[in-house]
Amino acid sequence: MSTFKAIRKLLGVTQQEIARGIEMSQSNVAFIERGQTLTPDAARKLIAYAASLGVALSYDQIYGTAALPPPRVVEASNKAA
């Protein structure tokens, strides 16, 4: 699994959601998940997007070998039945 895809899964978002969050198309997200290089500008946006979801990421985690943080816990909404 690519690092980018692992980060997306860690954030608990779809390709479309992360695409909106980092201002690119869903098809570009798919290309990156298949191994296309993430540009530094996109990495900066990814770090900011992750922070908005409460997850701290670094360039070393995106490009290097630093371990990713634990998965984000998404609470189920309390819907009245």
C-alpha positions in Angstrom: 0.0 0.0 0.0 1.3 3.5 -0.9 2.1 5.9 2.0 -0.5 8.3 0.6 -3.2 5.6 0.6 -2.1 4.6 4.2 -2.5 8.2 5.2 -5.9 8.5 3.6 -7.0 5.3 5.4 -5.6 6.6 8.6 -7.6 9.8 8.2 -10.7 7.7 7.6 -11.7 9.6 4.4 -12.6 8.6 0.8 -10.5 9.6 -2.2 -13.1 12.3 -3.0 -13.0 13.7 0.5 -9.2 13.9 0.5 -9.2 15.4 -3.0 -11.4 18.2 -1.8 -9.3 18.7 1.3 -6.1 19.1 -0.7 -7.6 20.8 -3.7 -7.0 18.2 -6.4 -9.2 15.9 -8.4 -10.1 12.4 -7.3 -8.4 11.0 -10.4 -5.1 12.7 -9.2 -5.6 11.1 -5.8 -5.9 7.7 -7.5 -2.7 8.3 -9.5 -0.8 9.2 -6.3 -2.1 6.1 -4.6 -0.7 4.1 -7.5 2.7 5.6 -7.0 2.8 9.0 -8.7 4.9 11.4 -6.7 3.2 13.8 -4.3 4.3 17.4 -5.0 5.7 19.4 -2.1 2.7 21.8 -2.4 0.3 18.9 -2.2 2.2 17.5 0.8 1.8 20.9 2.5 -1.9 20.8 1.8 -2.1 17.2 3.1 -0.4 18.2 6.3 -2.9 21.1 6.8 -5.8 18.9 5.9 -4.7 16.2 8.4 -4.3 18.8 11.1 -7.9 20.0 10.4 -8.9 16.5 11.3 -6.8 16.4 14.4 -3.9 14.3 13.0 -0.3 15.6 13.0 1.7 14.7 10.0 5.2 15.6 8.9 7.1 15.6 5.6 9.2 12.8 6.9 6.1 10.7 7.4 4.8 11.5 3.9 8.2 11.1 2.0 10.4 9.3 4.5 10.4 6.3 6.7 8.9 7.8 9.9 6.0 5.9 11.3 2.5 7.2 10.8 0.5 8.1 13.8 -2.2 5.7 15.1 -5.5 5.7 13.1 -8.0 8.5 13.8 -11.0 7.4 15.8 -14.2 8.4 14.1 -17.2 8.4 16.4 -20.5 7.2 15.0 -23.2 9.8 15.0 -26.0 9.4 17.4 -29.1 9.2 15.1 -32.5 8.8 16.7 -34.4 5.8 15.3 
